[in-house]
């Protein structure tokens, strides 16, 4: 999810970096995490689930900055039995399919389907990352 070195160097050559600033690759500031969908035919992955599981529709449903609830929830078994990952509160959820680039900040621990490239902030403030 990062630009090639040549493109970055070209940008910096053209526009420079303001004094006191430094350029960094986004994945040096945050961990990039994909999502996944538990098997729909496996009732134990869904029935009684309490883990919010976001789809791009949950992100575009309103204009709120934070997401607390989702239309569907998965179980712990669904999380473990799929490529879904539990993202921490404060993760930035960016849609990468359908509506590309819609975003929200996780207000609670949350999982996503594969239509996301989510960022778990490391050395950068999550709200700043939200506005990039």
Kinemage of the C-alpha trace (Angstrom):
@kinemage 1
@onewidth
@group {chain A} dominant
@subgroup {mainchain}
@vectorlist {calphas} color= white
{ca unk a 1} P 0.000 0.000 0.000
{ca unk a 2} L 2.838 2.442 -0.476
{ca unk a 3} L 4.059 4.403 -3.452
{ca unk a 4} L 7.165 3.239 -5.287
{ca unk a 5} L 10.447 4.799 -4.252
{ca unk a 6} L 10.791 6.480 -7.662
{ca unk a 7} L 7.418 8.228 -7.381
{ca unk a 8} L 8.211 9.448 -3.850
{ca unk a 9} L 11.587 10.762 -4.926
{ca unk a 10} L 10.005 12.518 -7.902
{ca unk a 11} L 7.409 14.180 -5.658
{ca unk a 12} L 10.063 15.319 -3.180
{ca unk a 13} L 12.289 16.571 -6.002
{ca unk a 14} L 9.431 18.668 -7.403
{ca unk a 15} L 7.885 20.001 -4.216
{ca unk a 16} L 10.418 19.430 -1.468
{ca unk a 17} L 9.732 18.933 2.206
{ca unk a 18} L 9.092 22.059 4.300
{ca unk a 19} L 11.790 22.977 6.817
{ca unk a 20} L 11.379 21.071 10.056
{ca unk a 21} L 9.334 18.317 8.392
{ca unk a 22} L 10.441 14.889 7.277
{ca unk a 23} L 8.918 12.475 4.798
{ca unk a 24} L 7.869 9.020 5.955
{ca unk a 25} L 6.120 6.073 4.370
{ca unk a 26} L 2.641 5.520 5.789
{ca unk a 27} L 3.299 1.904 6.711
{ca unk a 28} L 6.168 3.120 8.922
{ca unk a 29} L 3.608 5.069 10.968
{ca unk a 30} L 0.771 2.559 11.097
{ca unk a 31} L 0.197 -1.148 10.617
{ca unk a 32} L -1.898 -1.870 7.509
{ca unk a 33} L -4.462 -4.634 8.132
{ca unk a 34} L -6.865 -6.364 5.756
{ca unk a 35} L -10.160 -7.974 6.686
{ca unk a 36} L -12.075 -11.124 5.958
{ca unk a 37} L -15.476 -12.765 5.905
{ca unk a 38} L -16.203 -15.827 8.033
{ca unk a 39} L -17.957 -18.632 6.135
{ca unk a 40} L -21.656 -17.764 5.890
{ca unk a 41} L -22.618 -21.427 6.053
{ca unk a 42} L -20.995 -21.838 9.459
{ca unk a 43} L -23.723 -20.792 11.933
{ca unk a 44} L -21.238 -20.812 14.813
{ca unk a 45} L -19.343 -17.979 13.157
{ca unk a 46} L -22.403 -15.705 13.171
{ca unk a 47} L -25.195 -16.776 15.531
{ca unk a 48} L -24.947 -14.897 18.817
{ca unk a 49} L -21.938 -12.911 17.622
{ca unk a 50} L -20.901 -9.885 19.660
{ca unk a 51} L -17.882 -8.660 17.682
{ca unk a 52} L -18.859 -5.770 15.381
{ca unk a 53} L -18.021 -6.736 11.778
{ca unk a 54} L -17.953 -3.818 9.337
{ca unk a 55} L -18.704 -3.787 5.627
{ca unk a 56} L -18.328 -0.742 3.365
{ca unk a 57} L -22.095 -0.224 3.741
{ca unk a 58} L -21.599 0.370 7.481
{ca unk a 59} L -19.037 3.059 6.685
{ca unk a 60} L -21.167 4.891 4.118
{ca unk a 61} L -24.418 4.612 6.110
{ca unk a 62} L -23.902 8.031 7.718
{ca unk a 63} L -21.439 10.892 7.943
{ca unk a 64} L -20.245 10.150 11.477
{ca unk a 65} L -16.507 10.180 12.123
{ca unk a 66} L -16.618 7.181 14.476
{ca unk a 67} L -18.134 3.720 14.124
{ca unk a 68} L -19.516 1.936 17.186
{ca unk a 69} L -22.071 -0.489 15.747
{ca unk a 70} L -22.393 -2.569 12.603
{ca unk a 71} L -25.297 -4.302 10.886
{ca unk a 72} L -23.728 -7.700 11.595
{ca unk a 73} L -21.587 -9.190 14.349
{ca unk a 74} L -19.402 -12.282 14.353
{ca unk a 75} L -18.403 -14.697 17.096
{ca unk a 76} L -14.932 -15.340 18.472
{ca unk a 77} L -14.991 -18.586 16.450
{ca unk a 78} L -15.770 -16.577 13.315
{ca unk a 79} L -12.849 -14.290 14.017
{ca unk a 80} L -10.437 -17.182 14.580
{ca unk a 81} L -11.829 -19.248 11.693
{ca unk a 82} L -11.395 -16.554 9.056
{ca unk a 83} L -8.920 -13.950 7.882
{ca unk a 84} L -10.806 -11.248 9.793
{ca unk a 85} L -8.708 -9.412 12.377
{ca unk a 86} L -9.887 -7.686 15.536
{ca unk a 87} L -8.828 -4.071 15.171
{ca unk a 88} L -8.341 -1.969 18.291
{ca unk a 89} L -10.298 1.108 19.236
{ca unk a 90} L -8.732 4.004 17.327
{ca unk a 91} L -7.994 2.046 14.139
{ca unk a 92} L -8.825 3.876 10.920
{ca unk a 93} L -11.077 1.831 8.618
{ca unk a 94} L -10.604 2.764 4.931
{ca unk a 95} L -12.778 1.118 2.311
{ca unk a 96} L -10.796 -0.306 -0.596
{ca unk a 97} L -13.644 -1.719 -2.723
{ca unk a 98} L -17.057 -0.527 -3.857
{ca unk a 99} L -16.910 2.983 -2.394
{ca unk a 100} L -13.151 3.504 -2.324
{ca unk a 101} L -11.681 5.762 0.361
{ca unk a 102} L -14.625 6.116 2.740
{ca unk a 103} L -13.365 6.058 6.305
{ca unk a 104} L -14.261 5.962 9.980
{ca unk a 105} L -12.406 5.644 13.258
{ca unk a 106} L -13.200 2.559 15.328
{ca unk a 107} L -14.762 3.662 18.626
{ca unk a 108} L -14.740 0.033 19.807
{ca unk a 109} L -12.709 -3.059 18.891
{ca unk a 110} L -14.035 -4.125 15.480
{ca unk a 111} L -13.423 -6.530 12.590
{ca unk a 112} L -13.959 -5.821 8.891
{ca unk a 113} L -14.615 -7.735 5.715
{ca unk a 114} L -12.085 -7.873 2.885
{ca unk a 115} L -13.301 -4.555 1.457
{ca unk a 116} L -10.944 -2.617 3.728
{ca unk a 117} L -7.354 -1.572 4.206
{ca unk a 118} L -7.389 -0.493 7.839
{ca unk a 119} L -4.618 1.320 9.654
{ca unk a 120} L -3.644 0.757 13.271
{ca unk a 121} L -1.750 3.910 14.269
{ca unk a 122} L 1.713 3.434 15.712
{ca unk a 123} L 3.788 6.570 16.097
{ca unk a 124} L 1.145 8.874 14.618
{ca unk a 125} L -2.022 10.303 16.125
{ca unk a 126} L -4.983 8.349 14.763
{ca unk a 127} L -7.156 11.419 14.234
{ca unk a 128} L -4.386 13.034 12.196
{ca unk a 129} L -4.144 9.856 10.128
{ca unk a 130} L -7.920 10.017 9.580
{ca unk a 131} L -7.531 13.355 7.793
{ca unk a 132} L -4.635 12.331 5.504
